[in-house]
Amino acid sequence: MEKFLDNLPPMDLMRSEKMTLVQLIIPVESAHRAISYLGELGLLQFRDLNAEKSPFQRTFVNQVKRCGEMSRKLRFFKDQISKAGLLSSVHPVVEPDVELEELETQLAEHEHELIEMNSNSEKLRQTYNELLEFRMVLQKAGGFLVSSNNHAVAEERELSENVYSNDNYVETASLLEQEMRPTDQSGLRFISGIICTSKAVRFERMLFRATRGNMLFNQAPAGEEIMDPVSSEMVEKTVFVVFFSGEQARTKILKICEAFGANCYPVPEDISKQRQITREVLSRLSELETTLDAGIRHRNKALTSIGYHLTQWMSMVRREKAVYDTLNMLNFDVTKKCLVGEGWCPIFAKAQVQEALQRATFDSNSQVGIIFHVMDAVESPPTYFRTNRFTNAYQEIVDAYGVARYQEANPAVYTVITFPFLFAVMFGDWGHGICLLLGALVLIARESRLSTQKLGSFMEMLFGGRYVLLLMSLFSIYCGLIYNEFFSVPFHIFGASAYKCRDTSCRDANTIGLIKYSDPYPFGVDPSWRGSRSELPFLNSLKMKMSILLGVAQMNLGIILSYFNARFFSSSLDIRYQFVPQMIFLNSLFGYLSLLIIIKWCTGSQADLYHVMIYMFLSPTDELGENELFWGQRPLQIVLLLLALVAVPWMLFPKPFILKKLHSERFQGRTYGMLGTSEFDLDVEPDSARQHHEEFNFSEVFVHQMIHSIEFVLGAVSNTASYLRLWALSLAHSELSTVFYEKVLLLAWGYDNIVVRLIGLAVFAFATAFILLMMETLSAFLHALRLHWVEFQNKFYHGDGYKFKPFSFALITEDD
């Protein structure tokens, strides 16, 4: 058996890639090129040898700052291009690589040119807006002045008599009263201007209070929206004319205009002068429009030329910054002529890394080659699995719980099948499965296009799990065919039913039941169970027992994987005192229960398994009577119970004492101190609580083993019960589907009204899409996730490793 297992070919995903710690000694002249080539290769994870230094104390801090400044300029260009409504080129111009200094000079020139164009454009726009406002004020205010000269006197007299007839106003004559007297008209003055419509009401109220009512405020909408030069938004404005008397009132009004951001423009009372100024303003407006259009065309041309190279420049700056950030993780040697770096590298990639370093030496014309040699590592290496588009999503599901310890068994190998299958057990309906399959196929068909787009968080998660969704839908169709449910409706797909009614009327089908007249239905649940009086008890019994069988099988798989872990790390202690008693304990109780379920199914026995399992503990020596399924069942139960009782101390006591004995033998005659090598941990105790070099502490090891044993004993019961969620969620999904079908769709179809039928169909479609296909999918997904993370993985998976994160240009995102 040992030879057979040793000769099995290794699985790609079963164990993480073997890693090695390497040291690089790189001459300064070829350092930049070497790091660039390693970034293109993406198979070396550098260690930070300057972790104690702040970012500002590192060697290449000035280059990093320069790259940061160039990134800022590129972001400025990108914002300007988007504000101008232009699109950066989808297929950028590929130009030969430019030096960083040359690019820095280009970017500085482009930024200076753009800032100057923006400044000129802003000044021209401001002048244009002022002239536009002046034209509006001339049009509207001129109308106010003509109106006030010709028609306002009588109306103002009437208004004044109505409003100011109170005796309290006798001492202070109002402006309107003065305006009606011909002798006072020489002192009447006015200020005209324009203000945002949103501020007009508050502006008028403030003027009224400041002048104590001694003013006349006329306003009219400008009729056109004006662009705000600051926010570049179109703003509605209102033209106003304020009539007043006295220098003091003029000063107050001008201050209020300034506070409210109102622009005041002089309007002559003479109509001929107004016309002359209007002509001049219109002439200057047309000139400015021409100048602005020319400026915008020139600016857009400059931005378009930048847009052709923007993607390439941004990529180059990101790469350069990443290179210098990596160089900052390296140390200078004592001569200050070489950089020393350390990092993790997969063993299969050593030749590729060495080839990249040789190319860097040759291309940089260095007289000294780069030294590459393997080092002995004390710390645990990073974990690296080579995944593809299909397996990556399943590996992410496992890594979300915890990254695998270096070289331990990877649950993702089994998760690829068990995860979508357990989901389907809870979601089984081949109609709903087809809907999920269509969604998955759409995502896979558009894979190449969607992978290049920036998606929302939900859509990105859905797209990332497209292959998980594909297998979930396929297994849902399979389980749906077993359950014989298509949107909760059974079909005679695989032939005729094995049952028939007692008479032609079928009146007793739902009360007394049906009679069996032929062989069992060839595949899945017989459609005649649907609507019968024993439908729910039969399906509950089937799904509950099936859940226990699946749960015990998956937990056994987890314990078997712990054996392969222990065997891989050459830990015979874990095999003898952990794997063996765990297998005995679990299968003495729940393996036996699974055996009883299968025997009961095969024999058609009426034995009560609840009674069998309860009295196996309470009265193991009593006769089983009608609950006996096979000969020798009672003595077998006693033996299994004794084995389960023996397995608990077998798990708990031997391992800590043997570890203590081995430690004392190895260090006999020495004081307890730090262990010199990690061999003891790897060979003898990979599963202990101690890591690296720690002083042996018997009480700590014993407590850890006790916790582990208690957790397993209690978990064997609770985890088996936890798998009953497969039955519960399957039942809930089936019943919900039945309710929506019978109480919504069939109920609406019972009415001879097309509107009611359409409403019923719409409600059924909405409930199916949002409740059964979205909420139920999410629910089943989360429960399948829990069964893998807790019930399956806790039998063998430590998940306390750390991911291999190589320096790779391909992994640098735009956000970085």
Buried (B, 14 or more C-beta within 10 A) or exposed (E): EEEEEEEEEEEBBBBBBEBBBBBBBBBBBBBBBBBBBBBEBBBBBBBBBBEEEEEEEBBBBEBBBBBEBBBEBBEBBBEBBEEBEBEBBEEBEEEEEBEBEEBBEBBEEBBEBBEEBEEBBEEBBEBBBBBBBBBBBBBBBBBBBEEBEEEBBEEBBEEBEEEBEEEEBEEEBBBBBBBBEEEBEEEBBBBBBBBBBEBBEEBBEBBEEBBEBBBBBBBBEBEEEBBBBEEEEEBBBBBBBBBBBEEEBBEBBBEBBEEBEBBBBEBBEEEEEBEEBBEEBEEBBEEBEEBBEEBBEBBBEBBBEBBBBBBBBBBBBBBBBBBBBBBBBBEEEEEEEBBBBBBBBBEEBBEBBBEBBBBBBEEBEBEBBBEBEEEEBEEBBBBBBEBEEEBBBBBBBBBEBBBBBBBBBBBBBBBBEBBBBBBBBBBBBBBBBBBBBEBBBEBBEEEEEBEEEEEEEEEEEBBBBBBBBBBBBBBBBBBBBBBBBBBBBBEEBEEEBBBBBEEEEEEBBEEEBBEEEEEEBEEBBBBBBBEBBEBEEBBBBBBBBBBBBBBBEBBBBBBBBBBBBBBBBEBEBBBBBBBBBBBBBBBBBBBBBBBBBEBBEEEEBEBEBEEBBEBBEEEBEEEBEEBBBEEEBBEEBEEBBEBBEBBBEBBBBBBBEBBBEBBEEEBEEEEEEEBEEBEBBEBBBBBBBBEEBEEBEEEBBBEBBBEBBEEBBEBBEEBBEBBBBBBBBBBBBBEBBBEBBEEBBEBBEEEEEEEBBEBBBEBBEEBBEEEBBEEBBEBBBEBBBEBBBBBBBBBBBBBEBBBBEBBBBEEBEEEE
